[in-house]
Amino acid sequence: MPLRLLTRIALLLAALLACAARAQATGFLWEATRGADRVLLVGTLHVGKPHFAVPPAVAAAQVVAFEANVFDAQASLAAAQRYAMYADGAPGLDARADAALLARLRRIGAERAGGLPLCCRMKPWMVANTLVLLEAAAAGLSPAFGTEALLYQFALAGGKPVVEIEGVEEQLRLFDEAAPSVQLDYLRYALDSVESGAGRAEIERLVAAWERGDEAAMESLAGEMARSDSAARRFVAERIFRGRHPKMLAAIERYAASGRLHAVAIGSLHYFGADGLLPLLRSRGFTVRRLP
């Protein structure tokens, strides 16, 4: 066999091995036990990269639990129409936001999405979340490679039941319950973060910490969110994060005691910080250990 061909084969094998190694970038996985109770805890990301993978230890799970089954298209669409959009005939965002805010939104929309014809019917918080997804896409990240999507495909392929802690409707209602002024502040904050580049940098920090399995970095990110002086960030920290932890904790305890091993998929940042799920579980008598 010619040396050149051998060299090419060697390089190809090296590349394949490198890809296999990258596929082990599985983020955060813990096992929580209390007596006979046992549950697997998966720290998720809503967006990801092609080499992201389901942690191998999750294969032992009999049930997969999500915060919400966003893959139920009918339920997700109905919830979005109810909570994320202004009702037909009602004034839209163009009648509720000042001219300066609308001008910024149209400019960012033109730059990021070739025009954003959603600024009038979507509520401010939904526009803000859409901008975050656009920034993630600009950073090379996709919901198709996010942990939830991978786990959902894993569950389908294995014929494993899927259950929800909250549901899409409950999650969207939390955003919609924010006062109109807070929703507009949330949109301004999203626009500020896009214009300054801080939003994309934060997304990249979060993803990099997840890829490294860096708990210290995640603790730092959670702490920054809790200490923010922005009304919008405080709303996210207090309602979207900490405010949901009691229900998440109760669900984890219920799943752990069910007699069936559940893999519980919850956003990674929920586990960290003084009021995160890991210290809360330990305070309830669970032993929590990190799994590879």
PEDA-V493519 format. One record per residue. N is the residue number from 1. RES is the residue in one small letter. SS is DSSP state (~ for helix, > for strand, _ for the rest). PSI is psi in whole degrees, -180 to 180 (NA if undefined). OMEGA is omega in whole degrees, -180 to 180 (* if undefined). Layout:
N RES SS PSI OMEGA
N RES SS PSI OMEGA
This chain:
1 m _ 130 -178
2 p _ 148 -178
3 l ~ -38 -179
4 r ~ -41 179
5 l ~ -43 177
6 l ~ -40 180
7 t ~ -42 180
8 r ~ -40 178
9 i ~ -42 180
10 a ~ -42 179
11 l ~ -39 179
12 l ~ -44 178
13 l ~ -40 179
14 a ~ -40 179
15 a ~ -42 179
16 l ~ -41 178
17 l ~ -37 178
18 a ~ -42 177
19 c ~ -41 179
20 a ~ -39 179
21 a ~ -42 180
22 r ~ -31 -179
23 a _ -11 177
24 q _ 5 177
25 a _ 87 -171
26 t _ 10 172
27 g _ -125 -171
28 f > 130 175
29 l > 129 178
30 w > 156 169
31 e > 128 178
32 a > 127 -179
33 t > 148 174
34 r > 101 -172
35 g _ -126 179
36 a _ -9 -179
37 d > 141 -178
38 r > 140 178
39 v > 149 173
40 l > 137 -179
41 l > 120 -179
42 v > 124 174
43 g > 116 -171
44 t > 165 168
45 l _ 142 -180
46 h _ -22 178
47 v _ 162 -178
48 g > -170 -179
49 k _ 162 -176
50 p _ -28 -177
51 h _ 0 178
52 f _ 149 -175
53 a _ 159 174
54 v _ 132 178
55 p _ 134 -177
56 p ~ -35 -177
57 a ~ -19 180
58 v ~ -18 -180
59 a ~ -24 -179
60 a ~ -16 -177
61 a _ 143 177
62 q _ -23 -179
63 v > 144 175
64 v > 126 -179
65 a > 132 178
66 f > 159 170
67 e _ -47 178
68 a _ 145 178
69 n _ 84 -179
70 v _ -6 -178
71 f _ -3 171
72 d _ 93 -171
73 a ~ -40 -177
74 q ~ -46 180
75 a ~ -40 -179
76 s ~ -42 180
77 l ~ -43 180
78 a ~ -42 179
79 a ~ -41 180
80 a ~ -42 179
81 q ~ -33 -177
82 r ~ -40 -171
83 y ~ -29 -172
84 a ~ -13 -176
85 m > 147 173
86 y _ 142 -178
87 a _ 151 177
88 d _ 132 179
89 g _ -16 179
90 a _ 152 176
91 p _ 143 180
92 g _ -170 -178
93 l ~ -32 -179
94 d ~ -19 177
95 a ~ -3 -174
96 r _ -19 -179
97 a _ 154 179
98 d _ 163 -175
99 a ~ -37 -178
100 a ~ -42 179
101 l ~ -43 180
102 l ~ -38 179
103 a ~ -42 177
104 r ~ -42 -178
105 l ~ -43 180
106 r ~ -38 179
107 r ~ -47 179
108 i ~ -39 178
109 g ~ -41 179
110 a ~ -37 -179
111 e ~ -40 -171
112 r ~ -27 -174
113 a ~ 16 -180
114 g _ 31 -175
115 g _ 136 -175
116 l _ 82 -175
117 p _ 37 -178
118 l _ -1 -171
119 c _ -16 -176
120 c _ -33 -174
121 r _ -26 176
122 m > 147 175
123 k _ 159 -173
124 p ~ -41 -177
125 w ~ -33 179
126 m ~ -37 175
127 v ~ -43 180
128 a ~ -46 180
129 n ~ -34 177
130 t ~ -40 177
131 l ~ -38 178
132 v ~ -43 179
133 l ~ -37 178
134 l ~ -38 177
135 e ~ -39 177
136 a ~ -42 178
137 a ~ -39 178
138 a ~ -25 178
139 a _ 7 178
140 g _ 22 -178
141 l _ 149 -177
142 s > 141 174
143 p ~ -25 -179
144 a ~ -25 180
145 f ~ 8 176
146 g _ 160 -176
147 t ~ -40 -179
148 e ~ -44 -180
149 a ~ -42 180
150 l ~ -42 180
151 l ~ -36 179
152 y ~ -44 177
153 q ~ -39 177
154 f ~ -44 -180
155 a ~ -44 179
156 l ~ -46 -177
157 a ~ -34 -178
158 g ~ 2 -178
159 g _ 31 -178
160 k _ 138 178
161 p > 148 177
162 v > 130 178
163 v > 163 -178
164 e > 142 173
165 i _ -43 -176
166 e _ -59 -173
167 g _ 154 -177
168 v ~ -42 -176
169 e ~ -44 -180
170 e ~ -40 180
171 q ~ -46 -179
172 l ~ -35 179
173 r ~ -35 179
174 l ~ -45 177
175 f ~ -42 -175
176 d ~ -22 179
177 e _ -14 178
178 a _ 144 178
179 a _ 149 180
180 p ~ -38 179
181 s ~ -37 178
182 v ~ -39 178
183 q ~ -41 178
184 l ~ -37 175
185 d ~ -38 179
186 y ~ -41 177
187 l ~ -43 178
188 r ~ -42 179
189 y ~ -42 179
190 a ~ -42 179
191 l ~ -42 177
192 d ~ -44 -176
193 s ~ -32 177
194 v ~ -47 -177
195 e ~ -36 -178
196 s ~ -17 -175
197 g _ -3 -178
198 a ~ -34 -179
199 g ~ -47 179
200 r ~ -40 179
201 a ~ -38 180
202 e ~ -42 177
203 i ~ -44 -179
204 e ~ -36 175
205 r ~ -44 -179
206 l ~ -47 -179
207 v ~ -42 179
208 a ~ -41 178
209 a ~ -40 179
210 w ~ -45 -179
211 e ~ -37 179
212 r ~ -13 -173
213 g _ 38 -171
214 d _ 97 -178
215 e ~ -37 -180
216 a ~ -41 179
217 a ~ -38 178
218 m ~ -39 176
219 e ~ -40 179
220 s ~ -44 179
221 l ~ -42 179
222 a ~ -40 179
223 g ~ -40 178
224 e ~ -40 179
225 m ~ -43 -178
226 a ~ -29 -176
227 r ~ 0 -175
228 s _ 143 178
229 d _ 5 178
230 s _ 133 179
231 a ~ -39 180
232 a ~ -43 -180
233 r ~ -37 177
234 r ~ -39 177
235 f ~ -45 179
236 v ~ -46 -178
237 a ~ -42 -173
238 e ~ -38 -176
239 r ~ -47 -174
240 i ~ -28 178
241 f ~ -83 -172
242 r ~ -38 -177
243 g ~ -22 -179
244 r ~ -9 -174
245 h ~ -38 178
246 p ~ -43 179
247 k ~ -39 178
248 m ~ -43 -179
249 l ~ -44 179
250 a ~ -39 179
251 a ~ -43 179
252 i ~ -44 179
253 e ~ -41 179
254 r ~ -44 179
255 y ~ -41 -178
256 a ~ -33 -177
257 a _ 3 -172
258 s _ -19 -175
259 g _ -3 175
260 r _ 132 -176
261 l _ 117 178
262 h > 140 166
263 a > 114 -174
264 v > 115 -175
265 a > 112 -179
266 i > 144 180
267 g > 134 -170
268 s ~ -40 -176
269 l ~ -22 180
270 h ~ -23 -176
271 y ~ -17 -169
272 f _ 167 -179
273 g _ 168 -177
274 a _ -33 180
275 d _ 21 -180
276 g _ 168 -176
277 l ~ -33 -180
278 l ~ -52 177
279 p ~ -33 178
280 l ~ -42 179
281 l ~ -41 179
282 r ~ -36 179
283 s ~ -20 177
284 r _ 8 177
285 g _ 7 177
286 f _ 143 167
287 t > 122 -176
288 v > 124 178
289 r > 143 180
290 r > 138 176
291 l _ 152 179
292 p _ NA *
